[in-house]
Amino acid sequence: MKLELKIAHETGELQDAYQLRWTILRKPWQQPKGSEQDELEANSITVVAKARNQIVGTGRVHLATPGVGQIRYMAVADEEQGKGVGKQILCMLEAEINKRGAQKVFLNSRENAVKFYLANGYVLVKEVDKLYGVIRHFLMEKQLHTTLVK
Ligand SMILES: CC(C)(COP(=O)(O)OP(=O)(O)OC[C@H]1O[C@@H](n2cnc3c(N)ncnc32)[C@H](O)[C@@H]1OP(=O)(O)O)[C@@H](O)C(=O)NCCC(=O)NCCS
């Protein structure tokens, strides 16, 4: 699969990214449309992975505090999971926020994704509140190295 990774700028691309977020992260838990976005979209970087001109994966990062990035909304289409798409998105999010001054990133990982983040250099900090009262959630973080800056 030939993959193109880019920062989503156009409205259509962002809408497709939000749709994928909703399908993968919200719909299975009966969450309404709109719950896949928050007030930080305009100040965030949304990365999309495209194959055959379709968005097959996405993720978002923003500067939570000076020097610290937060990654949210990592979602890869069901049929494309486990093929390295998520790893490439994560690398690009880290590189982009590193360019903007972050030396560290954190995220809240669902239980099913903890091994994915461990495989990508994150450490588990602690368990946090359950999502929707049922999904176990874990605070994880990673130190970024200045060598990421191109
Ligand atoms: C979690 C998710 C973003 C990972 O993306 P992905 O494209 O499936 O993952 P990749 O194929 O890039 O995996 C990269 C690495 O993580 C490992 N990995 C991925 N998912 C894993 C899992 N569930 N258990 C163990 N290892 C896993 C892979 O083996 C791979 O390791 P390697 O590079 O050493 O071979 C994706 O599976 C997804 O969208 N899941 C459903 C939604 C979700 O839970 N999102 C995260 C919310 S916090």
The ligand as an ORCA input file, in Angstrom:
! r2SCAN-3c Opt
* xyz 0 1
  C      -3.996      2.029     17.930
  C      -3.813      2.315     16.435
  C      -3.835      3.823     16.188
  C      -2.436      1.751     15.998
  O      -2.251      1.956     14.614
  P      -1.839      0.717     13.677
  O      -1.641      1.234     12.304
  O      -2.838     -0.365     13.863
  O      -0.460      0.258     14.345
  P       0.904     -0.092     13.600
  O       0.622     -1.148     12.572
  O       1.546      1.152     13.118
  O       1.738     -0.686     14.788
  C       2.983     -0.178     15.141
  C       3.589     -1.053     16.213
  O       2.722     -1.241     17.327
  C       2.427     -2.636     17.500
  N       1.007     -2.771     17.793
  C      -0.004     -2.102     17.213
  N      -1.174     -2.437     17.780
  C      -0.873     -3.356     18.709
  C      -1.625     -4.111     19.636
  N      -2.964     -3.963     19.738
  N      -0.991     -4.945     20.434
  C       0.362     -5.104     20.337
  N       1.137     -4.422     19.515
  C       0.527     -3.559     18.707
  C       2.770     -3.284     16.183
  O       3.167     -4.624     16.366
  C       3.914     -2.436     15.707
  O       5.107     -2.798     16.369
  P       6.453     -3.019     15.522
  O       6.743     -1.724     14.830
  O       7.451     -3.356     16.573
  O       6.132     -4.125     14.587
  C      -4.906      1.615     15.574
  O      -4.795      0.207     15.715
  C      -6.318      2.059     15.910
  O      -6.838      3.027     15.335
  N      -7.003      1.338     16.838
  C      -8.372      1.631     17.192
  C      -8.563      3.017     17.791
  C      -7.694      3.251     18.997
  O      -7.667      2.477     19.934
  N      -6.976      4.372     18.948
  C      -6.078      4.787     20.010
  C      -6.832      5.553     21.021
  S      -5.767      5.937     22.390
*
